[in-house]
Amino acid sequence: MENHPHFSTYHLITLCFLALYGSSCTQTTPEGARVDWATYLGHPSGNQYSTLDQINKSNVAQLELAWTYKTGEAANYQTNNLIVDGWLYTATPNSRVVALDGATGKEQWTFDPSGVYESLADGDQRGLMYWHDGDVGRILTMKGNRLFALNAKTGEPIATFGENGSIHLGESMDVSGRPNVMLNTPGQIYKDLFIIGANVGEDVPGAVRAFDIRTGKRKWIFHSLPRPGEFGSDTWPANYLEKTGGASDWSGLAIDIPRGIVYVSTETAGPDFYGGDRYGENLFANSLIALDANTGKRLWHHQLVHHDLWDMDIPQPPTLLTVKHEGKEVDIVAVGTKMGLLFVYERVTGEPLWPIEERPQAATKIDEIQTWPTQPFPTAPPPLMRQKYTADDFSTISPRAQQMSKEVFRQSGNYGAYPPPGTEQTIMFPGYDGGMEWGGAAADPEGILYVNVNEIPWFYQLVPTKKADGSALPNGEKQYLIHCASCHGTDRKGNPAGSFPSLENVSSRLTKETVMQIINKGGGRMPAFDQVSQARREAIISFLFDEEPAVSSEIERDKQAPPYVFRGFQRWNDEEGYPAIKPPWGTLNAVDLNTGTIKWKVPLGEYEELTKRGVPITGTENYGGPVITAGGLLFIAATADAKIRAFDKDNGKVLWEYQLPAEGHATPSVYAVNGKQYLAISVGGSKLKPHPEGTVFVFSLPD
């Protein structure tokens, strides 16, 4: 290996060691080194780091398009592609799996889960899982409520896995029935297990599970929403399982392979915004949890939001790395939040690297809802975004925008990330979509963590589910407010920028049967509502089609309806459509976790029309994460200006950029085939614009 300038014996030993635990062992020759990206986010540790340095600071400006592959599908395309044995595996916007030659883009095979189960719902999918037994490799993929195991060389389902090649994700959840559980973020492989979280409805208790990768049978389960008598159950009120769900892990997990520890980050409990029936700390919602990867036993945990009433899920998987802290090497786990905070812990003991303070928060304005009196804040590193909207944050991009933001601020005010529940509109900043988001953070061996951040203001408001005179609302409207308004708004106008379509005049576009099918199956960001009774679903449809719902004794005696619901997700934009806050609106950050300090911060993304007006570069809202390389580079797309960029990891200077045809809301992959390094990114679909065709873009240096 010493004859090859971009690959070392150390790298080969490392990769072969990982092969013992389910990653691909890279075989190389001096004439044609191959380095795979065989795990979601590049490594079981979630470090989003590549040992390759063929593309580096001296030549990255020469990077050019090597090949593309068009999927023919228009929906969110968020896949972090896998590259194994020279083949690139991608999950398309509609969750087909396609195997491509990693050097040319030539299609090898394709598999469509809908050809096996026609009723599977479409949904965002961020990656795949790969495992091999020394002979045959397997690709694990998800669509709707099923997880499939495929032969990596042929794409054929493996008949000995589950039910003729797949398992139902709602089975073995330790709940009654078979809920319509989904999975948009892949899990990780440990030995012959695959370990996953789940996307669950607000009434389905969350869990982390490990399955035998050969058979699909469950090996262990950890109830992230504890059952009565289990550790953490005393942080809930009586009969809590009748009134809540969630607390699951949808954002992903990381594994310390040598130690056999899996690190899990969880969401809020349901209902997201009304917590009157679940007062308490609500373990293990909003928590970082360390589990024994062999048994699922809890080793330690830290809750990062107590009694969440604001949808402050932990939005990204944990990241494992090693730092020099107070003169000693320390293995740590770090995780970011929607509030732009980084929590850092010693990996084995769970001890915080720096003190964490419980700080008082504003009390509720509604009698039916109690707020937890304090919330945790790390004393280091410092927050990566502003923690409150103040008079210093009025928009500066135009006099009109500045005046508008000043007027709204005077009316609404801001309490930071934890506004007290109330019926008056309040600025929500930090906001629902971060801070950090699901793209993850990258870490290099020097102990530096790189992460992109949003600084977008939103609004927060609760609305009553009764009329002003205290009388009951019509059944259909009431059920709509309870189950649909948080995403589509109390006014049915939706939030297209957040992938929540308008439901106004739905009868002119869709039939009742189609709407019922969508409610039953889910799709995109919408979960299936199969746990909601048929009578309530029919009442919702009656409301959407402006009809009187059929009288139902079940609904008439419904005692579970909350007295308040969330008004809906609403970004606060100015009249031109830009965020109503002084820039930056999106940043890229390098955080030195050896010292707990910010090394550098730069705007991420640009609105060229504002730059031409003389406005300094603002950054944009961004979704999708960074990748760091041994070549001293950081690659990231993510931005609203639809560019992929290479930054100097030492100072944040842009060294290369490429204009994509659509936004790249995915984390890139870095790999080598036949001694040549490549950069791959999934492009298409958007939280911010209409969905263009999903396309894989792959870049390399000229021959």
C-alpha positions in Angstrom: 0.0 0.0 0.0 2.9 2.4 0.6 3.2 2.8 -3.2 -0.2 4.4 -3.5 -0.1 8.1 -2.5 -3.7 8.3 -1.2 -4.2 5.1 0.7 -2.4 3.7 3.7 -2.0 0.3 5.4 -3.6 1.9 8.5 -6.7 2.7 6.5 -7.0 -0.9 5.2 -6.5 -2.4 8.7 -9.2 0.0 10.0 -11.7 -0.9 7.3 -11.0 -4.7 7.7 -11.5 -4.4 11.5 -14.9 -2.8 10.8 -15.7 -5.7 8.5 -15.9 -7.9 11.6 -18.8 -5.8 12.7 -20.8 -5.5 9.5 -19.0 -2.9 7.3 -17.4 -3.7 4.0 -13.7 -4.7 4.1 -12.0 -2.8 1.3 -9.7 -4.8 -0.9 -7.1 -2.7 -2.7 -4.2 -2.9 -5.1 -1.5 -0.3 -5.8 -2.9 0.1 -9.3 -6.5 0.5 -8.2 -7.4 1.4 -4.7 -11.0 1.2 -3.7 -12.4 3.0 -0.6 -16.1 2.4 0.2 -18.8 4.5 1.8 -20.6 1.4 3.2 -22.5 2.9 6.1 -25.1 5.7 6.4 -23.1 8.9 7.0 -19.9 7.1 6.3 -19.2 5.2 9.5 -21.1 3.6 12.4 -19.8 6.5 14.6 -21.8 8.9 12.4 -18.6 11.0 11.9 -19.2 11.8 8.2 -15.5 11.7 7.6 -13.5 10.2 4.7 -9.8 9.2 4.8 -9.3 10.1 1.2 -7.1 13.0 0.2 -6.7 12.7 -3.6 -9.1 15.7 -3.9 -7.5 18.3 -1.7 -7.1 22.1 -1.2 -4.6 22.3 -4.0 -6.7 20.8 -6.7 -10.4 20.9 -5.6 -11.0 23.9 -7.9 -10.5 21.5 -10.8 -13.4 19.3 -9.7 -15.8 18.5 -12.5 -18.9 16.5 -13.2 -18.1 12.8 -13.8 -21.6 11.4 -14.4 -25.3 11.7 -13.4 -28.1 9.3 -13.0 -31.7 10.5 -13.4 -34.3 8.6 -11.3 -37.4 9.9 -13.2 -39.1 10.7 -9.9 -40.0 14.0 -8.4 -40.2 14.1 -4.7 -37.8 14.7 -1.8 -34.5 13.1 -2.5 -32.5 13.0 0.7 -30.5 9.8 0.3 -26.9 9.6 1.6 -25.8 7.1 -1.0 -23.8 3.9 -0.1 -20.8 2.8 -2.2 -19.7 -0.9 -1.7 -17.4 -2.9 -3.9 -17.4 -0.2 -6.5 -21.2 0.0 -6.8 -23.3 3.0 -5.7 -26.6 2.2 -4.1 -29.3 4.8 -3.9 -32.9 5.0 -2.6 -34.8 7.1 -5.1 -37.4 9.7 -4.2 -40.1 7.0 -4.4 -38.0 4.5 -2.5 -36.9 2.3 -5.4 -33.4 0.9 -4.8 -31.0 1.3 -7.7 -27.4 -0.1 -8.0 -25.1 1.8 -10.2 -21.5 1.4 -11.3 -19.7 3.9 -9.1 -17.2 5.0 -11.8 -19.7 5.4 -14.7 -23.2 5.5 -13.4 -24.3 2.5 -15.4 -27.4 0.9 -13.9 -26.8 -2.6 -12.6 -30.2 -3.4 -11.1 -33.3 -1.8 -9.7 -35.8 -2.9 -7.1 -39.3 -1.4 -6.5 -40.9 -2.3 -3.1 -44.3 -1.3 -4.6 -44.0 -4.2 -7.0 -44.2 -6.5 -3.9 -46.7 -4.5 -1.8 -48.8 -2.0 -3.9 -50.2 -0.2 -0.9 -46.9 1.0 0.6 -46.9 4.8 1.3 -44.2 7.1 -0.2 -42.1 8.9 2.3 -38.8 10.7 2.8 -35.9 8.1 2.9 -32.4 9.2 3.9 -30.4 6.1 3.2 -29.9 2.3 3.2 -28.1 -0.3 5.3 -25.4 -2.7 4.1 -24.1 -6.0 5.6 -22.2 -9.0 4.4 -21.5 -12.4 5.8 -18.2 -12.9 4.0 -20.0 -14.3 1.0 -23.2 -12.5 0.1 -23.9 -8.8 0.8 -27.3 -7.5 1.8 -29.0 -4.1 1.3 -31.7 -3.2 3.7 -34.2 -0.6 2.6 -37.6 0.8 3.7 -40.8 1.9 2.2 -44.0 2.6 4.1 -44.4 0.1 6.9 -42.1 -2.5 5.5 -38.3 -3.2 5.6 -36.8 -5.3 2.8 -33.5 -7.3 2.7 -32.1 -7.6 -0.9 -29.2 -9.4 -2.4 -26.6 -6.7 -3.0 -25.5 -8.2 -6.4 -28.9 -8.9 -7.9 -31.5 -6.8 -6.1 -33.6 -9.8 -5.4 -35.4 -10.1 -2.0 -33.8 -12.6 0.3 -36.6 -15.1 0.9 -35.3 -16.4 4.2 -35.6 -12.9 5.7 -39.0 -12.2 7.4 -42.0 -12.8 5.2 -40.4 -13.7 1.8 -37.8 -10.9 2.1 -39.4 -8.2 4.3 -40.8 -7.5 7.8 -43.6 -5.2 8.9 -42.1 -2.4 11.0 -45.2 -2.2 13.2 -44.7 -5.8 14.4 -42.8 -6.5 17.7 -43.4 -3.0 19.0 -44.9 -4.4 22.2 -48.2 -2.6 21.5 -51.6 -4.0 20.7 -52.3 -4.5 17.0 -49.8 -3.7 14.2 -49.4 0.1 14.0 -48.3 1.7 10.8 -44.7 2.4 11.9 -42.3 3.8 9.3 -38.6 4.5 9.1 -37.1 7.4 7.1 -33.6 7.3 8.6 -31.6 4.0 8.3 -30.2 2.3 11.4 -26.7 0.9 11.9 -25.2 -2.6 11.8 -23.6 -4.3 14.8 -22.3 -7.8 14.3 -25.2 -9.7 12.9 -27.8 -7.2 14.2 -29.4 -4.2 12.6 -30.5 -1.6 15.1 -33.3 0.9 14.2 -35.5 3.6 15.6 -38.9 4.3 14.1 -41.3 7.0 12.9 -44.5 6.6 15.0 -47.8 8.4 15.3 -48.3 10.6 18.4 -50.4 7.8 19.9 -47.9 5.0 19.4 -45.2 4.5 22.1 -41.7 4.7 20.6 -39.0 2.1 20.8 -35.5 1.2 19.6 -35.1 -2.4 18.3 -32.4 -4.8 17.2 -33.2 -7.5 14.6 -31.3 -10.6 13.4 -30.0 -9.5 10.0 -30.3 -13.0 8.6 -33.9 -13.8 9.7 -35.5 -10.4 10.5 -36.5 -11.7 13.9 -36.4 -9.2 16.8 -33.6 -9.8 19.3 -34.2 -7.0 21.8 -36.3 -3.9 22.3 -35.8 -0.7 24.4 -39.0 1.1 25.3 -38.0 4.8 24.7 -41.5 5.5 26.1 -41.2 3.3 29.2 -43.9 0.9 30.2 -45.4 1.1 33.8 -42.9 -0.1 36.3 -39.9 0.4 34.0 -37.2 3.0 34.7 -38.5 6.4 33.8 -42.2 5.5 34.2 -42.4 7.7 37.3 -41.8 10.8 35.1 -45.3 10.4 33.7 -48.7 10.8 35.2 -51.1 8.0 35.9 -52.5 6.1 32.9 -50.1 7.9 30.6 -50.0 5.2 27.9 -53.7 5.9 27.2 -53.0 9.5 26.3 -49.6 9.7 24.7 -47.1 8.1 22.3 -43.9 9.1 20.4 -40.6 9.6 22.2 -39.1 7.6 19.4 -35.8 7.9 17.5 -36.4 9.1 13.9 -33.2 11.0 13.4 -30.8 8.1 13.5 -28.2 6.5 15.9 -24.5 5.9 16.2 -22.5 2.9 17.5 -19.2 2.6 19.3 -18.4 -0.8 17.6 -15.4 -1.9 19.8 -17.3 -1.1 23.0 -20.7 -2.4 21.8 -22.6 0.8 22.8 -25.4 2.3 20.7 -26.3 6.0 21.1 -29.8 7.1 20.4 -31.4 10.5 20.1 -35.2 10.8 20.6 -38.1 13.1 19.7 -40.8 14.7 21.9 -43.8 12.7 23.2 -47.2 13.1 21.6 -49.2 15.2 21.3 -46.4 17.5 20.3 -47.9 20.7 21.4 -50.5 19.9 24.0 -49.0 18.3 27.1 -51.8 18.8 29.6 -52.3 15.0 29.9 -48.6 14.2 30.3 -47.1 16.6 32.8 -43.7 15.4 34.0 -40.2 15.2 32.7 -41.4 12.6 30.2 -38.4 10.2 29.9 -37.1 9.2 27.5 -38.4 11.8 25.1 -35.9 14.4 23.9 -33.0 12.4 25.3 -29.6 11.1 24.4 -29.5 7.4 25.5 -26.6 5.0 25.6 -27.7 1.3 25.3 -25.8 -2.0 25.3 -25.8 -2.9 21.6 -25.9 -6.6 22.5 -28.9 -6.5 24.8 -30.7 -3.1 24.6 -30.1 -2.4 28.3 -29.9 1.3 29.2 -26.4 2.3 30.3 -27.0 6.0 30.8 -29.1 8.9 29.5 -29.5 12.7 29.6 -32.7 14.5 28.7 -32.1 17.7 26.7 -35.6 19.1 26.9 -38.0 18.4 29.8 -41.7 18.0 29.1 -41.4 19.2 25.6 -44.4 21.3 24.4 -42.7 22.9 21.3 -41.7 20.0 19.0 -38.0 20.3 20.0 -37.0 16.8 18.9 -33.3 16.0 18.9 -33.0 16.4 15.2 -29.8 14.6 14.3 -27.9 11.4 15.1 -25.2 11.5 17.7 -21.6 11.9 16.6 -18.7 10.0 18.1 -15.1 11.4 18.2 -12.0 11.7 20.3 -10.7 14.9 21.8 -7.9 16.2 24.0 -9.6 17.5 27.1 -7.6 18.9 30.0 -4.5 17.2 28.7 -6.1 13.7 28.2 -7.6 11.9 25.2 -11.3 11.4 25.8 -13.8 9.5 23.7 -16.9 11.6 23.5 -20.4 11.6 22.0 -21.8 14.9 20.9 -25.3 15.8 19.7 -26.9 19.0 18.4 -30.4 20.4 19.0 -32.9 22.6 17.2 -31.9 25.3 19.6 -28.4 25.4 18.2 -26.9 23.9 21.3 -24.2 21.2 21.4 -24.3 18.7 24.3 -21.0 16.8 24.8 -20.5 13.7 27.1 -17.8 11.2 27.9 -18.8 8.2 25.9 -18.7 5.5 28.5 -19.8 7.2 31.8 -22.1 9.8 30.3 -20.4 12.6 32.3 -20.8 16.0 30.7 -17.5 17.4 29.3 -18.6 20.8 30.5 -21.2 21.6 33.2 -24.9 21.8 32.2 -27.1 24.3 33.9 -30.8 24.1 34.6 -32.2 27.6 33.8 -35.7 28.9 34.7 -38.2 29.3 31.9 -41.4 31.3 31.5 -44.5 29.8 33.1 -47.6 28.8 31.1 -50.4 31.2 30.2 -53.0 28.4 30.0 -54.4 26.7 33.1 -54.8 23.3 31.4 -51.0 23.1 30.5 -48.1 23.1 32.9 -44.6 23.9 31.8 -41.5 22.4 33.4 -39.8 25.1 35.4 -36.3 24.7 34.0 -34.5 23.6 30.9 -30.8 22.4 30.5 -28.2 24.5 28.8 -24.5 23.5 28.3 -22.0 26.0 29.5 -19.7 25.0 26.6 -19.5 25.1 23.7 -21.4 28.4 23.3 -24.7 28.3 21.3 -24.2 28.2 17.6 -27.1 30.6 17.0 -28.9 33.4 18.7 -31.0 32.2 21.5 -33.7 34.9 21.5 -35.1 37.4 19.0 -34.4 40.9 20.3 -34.6 44.5 19.1 -31.1 44.0 17.7 -32.4 41.4 15.3 -34.8 43.4 13.2 -34.3 42.7 9.5 -31.7 44.8 7.7 -32.3 43.9 4.1 -34.6 46.8 3.4 -36.3 49.7 5.3 -39.7 48.1 4.8 -38.6 44.7 6.1 -37.0 46.4 9.1 -40.2 48.3 9.9 -42.4 45.2 9.5 -40.2 43.1 11.8 -40.2 45.9 14.4 -44.0 46.1 14.3 -44.5 42.3 14.6 -41.9 42.1 17.4 -43.7 44.7 19.4 -47.0 42.8 19.1 -45.6 39.3 19.6 -42.4 39.3 21.6 -40.1 36.4 22.0 -39.2 34.0 24.9 -36.6 32.0 23.0 -37.1 28.3 22.3 -39.6 27.8 25.2 -42.5 30.3 24.8 -45.1 29.8 27.5 -48.2 28.1 26.0 -50.8 30.7 25.2 -53.5 31.7 22.7 -51.6 34.9 21.5 -49.1 34.7 18.7 -45.5 34.6 19.8 -42.3 34.6 17.9 -40.7 31.1 18.0 -36.9 31.6 17.8 -34.9 29.3 17.8 -37.5 27.7 15.5 -39.0 24.3 14.8 -36.5 23.4 12.0 -33.3 24.4 13.8 -30.7 25.2 14.7 -29.3 21.8 13.7 -31.3 19.5 11.5 -31.2 15.9 10.4 -28.2 16.1 8.0 -25.9 15.4 10.9 -22.5 16.7 11.9 -19.0 15.9 10.6 -16.0 15.3 12.8 -12.3 15.0 12.0 -9.6 13.2 14.0 -8.4 16.5 15.3 -11.5 16.9 17.5 -13.2 19.5 15.4 -17.0 19.1 14.7 -18.5 20.8 11.7 -22.3 21.5 11.5 -24.7 23.6 9.6 -27.3 25.7 11.4 -30.6 27.5 10.5 -31.6 30.9 12.1 -35.2 31.2 10.8 -38.0 32.7 13.0 -41.4 31.1 13.2 -44.6 31.7 15.1 -46.1 29.8 18.0 -49.7 29.9 19.0 -52.3 27.6 20.5 -56.0 27.8 19.6 -59.0 26.4 21.6 -61.0 23.5 20.3 -64.2 25.1 21.5 -66.1 28.1 20.2 -65.7 31.5 21.8 -68.9 31.0 23.9 -67.6 27.7 25.2 -69.8 25.5 23.1 -68.5 22.5 21.2 -67.2 22.8 17.7 -68.8 20.6 14.9 -67.3 17.1 15.1 -65.5 17.3 11.8 -63.8 20.6 12.5 -62.9 19.4 16.0 -61.2 16.3 14.6 -59.4 18.3 12.0 -58.0 20.6 14.6 -56.9 17.7 16.7 -55.2 15.6 14.0 -54.4 17.9 11.1 -54.1 21.5 12.0 -50.5 21.4 13.5 -49.2 20.7 9.9 -51.9 22.1 7.6 -53.0 25.1 9.8 -56.2 25.9 11.5 -57.1 27.8 8.3 -56.3 24.8 6.0 -53.8 26.9 4.0 -50.9 24.6 4.9 -47.2 25.5 4.6 -46.0 24.4 1.1 -42.4 25.6 2.1 -42.5 23.0 4.8 -44.0 20.3 2.5 -47.4 20.7 4.2 -49.8 21.3 1.3 -52.9 23.5 1.4 -56.2 21.6 2.1 -58.4 24.5 0.9 -60.9 23.5 -1.8 -59.6 20.0 -1.7 -62.8 18.7 -3.2 -61.9 20.4 -6.5 -58.6 18.4 -6.7 -59.2 15.0 -5.0 -62.0 12.5 -4.4 -63.0 11.4 -0.9 -61.6 8.0 -1.6 -58.2 9.4 -2.5 -58.1 11.6 0.6 -59.1 8.6 2.8 -56.3 6.6 1.2 -53.8 9.3 2.0 -55.1 9.5 5.6 -54.8 5.7 6.0 -51.4 5.2 4.4 -49.6 8.5 5.0 -46.9 9.8 2.7 -44.1 12.3 2.6 -43.9 13.9 6.0 -47.4 12.7 6.9 -47.7 9.6 9.1 -50.4 7.1 8.5 -53.5 7.7 10.6 -54.5 4.1 10.9 -54.6 4.3 14.7 -57.3 7.0 14.4 -60.7 5.4 14.4 -62.7 5.2 11.2 -65.4 7.5 12.6 -62.9 10.2 13.3 -61.3 9.8 9.9 -64.7 10.1 8.2 -65.4 13.2 10.3 -62.2 14.8 9.1 -63.1 14.1 5.4 -66.6 15.5 5.9 -65.0 18.7 7.2 -62.5 19.0 4.3 -65.4 18.5 1.8 -67.6 21.0 3.7 -70.2 18.4 4.6 -71.9 17.6 7.8 -70.3 14.5 9.4 -72.4 11.5 10.2 -73.5 11.4 13.8 -71.2 9.1 15.8 -71.7 8.1 19.4 -68.0 7.4 19.5 -67.1 11.0 18.7 -70.0 12.4 20.8 -68.6 10.8 23.9 -65.0 11.5 23.0 -63.3 12.7 26.2 -59.7 12.7 24.8 -59.9 15.8 22.7 -57.4 18.3 24.0 -58.8 21.8 24.8 -56.1 23.4 22.7 -54.2 22.6 19.5 -51.3 24.1 17.7 -52.1 26.7 15.1 -49.7 25.3 12.6 -46.1 25.6 11.4 -45.6 29.2 10.1 -42.3 30.7 9.1 -42.0 34.4 9.8 -41.1 35.9 6.4 -41.1 39.5 5.2 -43.1 40.8 2.2 -40.4 39.6 -0.2 -40.4 36.1 1.2 -37.1 36.4 3.1 -36.8 35.6 6.8 -37.9 38.5 9.0 -34.7 38.7 11.0 -31.2 40.2 10.6 -28.9 37.8 8.8 -27.2 35.4 8.9 -30.1 33.0 8.1 -27.9 29.9 7.7 -24.3 29.3 8.9 -21.6 26.6 8.7 -19.7 26.2 12.0 -16.4 24.6 13.1 -16.4 23.8 16.8 -13.3 22.8 18.6 -14.5 20.2 21.0 -11.0 20.0 22.6 -11.6 23.4 24.1 -15.3 23.9 23.8 -14.9 27.0 21.5 -16.1 28.0 18.1 -13.2 27.9 15.7 -14.9 29.7 12.8 -18.4 30.5 11.5 -19.4 31.5 8.0 -22.7 32.2 6.1 -23.9 29.1 4.3 -25.7 29.9 1.0 -26.5 33.1 -0.8 -29.3 35.0 -2.4 -27.6 36.5 -5.4 -30.4 39.1 -6.0 -29.7 40.4 -2.5 -25.9 40.5 -3.0 -26.5 42.5 -6.2 -28.5 45.0 -4.0 -25.5 45.4 -1.8 -26.7 43.2 1.0 -23.8 41.2 2.6 -24.1 37.4 2.0 -26.9 36.3 4.2 -26.8 32.5 4.2 -30.0 30.6 3.5 -32.1 28.0 5.2 -30.4 24.7 4.8 -31.2 20.9 5.0 -28.6 18.1 4.5 -25.3 17.7 6.3 -21.5 18.1 5.6 -18.7 15.6 4.9 -15.1 16.2 6.0 -12.1 14.6 4.3 -8.4 14.0 5.0 -7.8 16.3 2.0 -8.6 19.3 4.3 -12.0 19.8 2.7 -15.6 20.1 3.8 -18.3 19.3 1.2 -21.9 20.4 1.7 -24.9 21.3 -0.5 -28.1 21.9 1.6 -28.7 25.5 0.7 -31.7 27.2 -1.0 -29.4 28.5 -3.8 -28.9 24.9 -5.0 -25.1 24.9 -4.9 -22.7 22.3 -3.7 -19.5 23.8 -2.2 -16.1 22.8 -0.9 -14.8 24.7 2.1 -11.3 24.9 3.6 -11.9 23.0 6.8 -9.3 25.2 8.6 -10.9 28.6 8.0 -14.3 28.2 6.2 -13.1 29.7 2.9 -15.0 28.5 -0.2 -12.6 26.8 -2.6 -15.1 25.4 -5.1 -18.7 25.5 -5.9 -21.1 24.0 -8.5 -24.5 25.1 -9.5 -27.0 22.3 -9.3 -30.3 22.2 -11.1 -32.1 21.8 -7.8 -31.4 21.8 -4.1 -29.2 19.1 -2.7 -31.0 18.2 0.6 -28.8 15.2 1.3 -25.5 14.5 3.0 -22.8 13.8 0.3 -20.8 10.5 0.0 -17.0 10.3 -0.7 -15.5 7.1 -2.2 -12.8 5.8 -4.5 -13.0 3.3 -7.4 -9.9 2.1 -9.4 -7.7 4.6 -7.5 -9.9 7.6 -8.3 -11.8 9.6 -5.7 -15.4 10.7 -6.2 -18.0 12.9 -4.5 -21.7 12.0 -4.8 -24.8 13.9 -3.9 -28.5 13.3 -4.3 -30.2 16.3 -5.8 -33.9 17.1 -6.2 -37.0 17.6 -4.1 -37.2 20.4 -1.7 -38.6 21.7 1.5 -38.4 25.2 0.0 -39.4 24.9 -3.7 -41.4 22.6 -6.0 -40.0 19.1 -6.5 -37.8 18.6 -9.6 -36.6 15.2 -10.9 -34.3 13.4 -8.5 -30.8 13.0 -9.9 -27.5 11.6 -8.5 -24.6 14.0 -9.3 -21.0 12.6 -9.1 -17.9 14.7 -9.3 -14.2 13.8 -9.7 -10.9 15.4 -10.9 -10.1 15.3 -14.6 -8.2 12.3 -15.8 
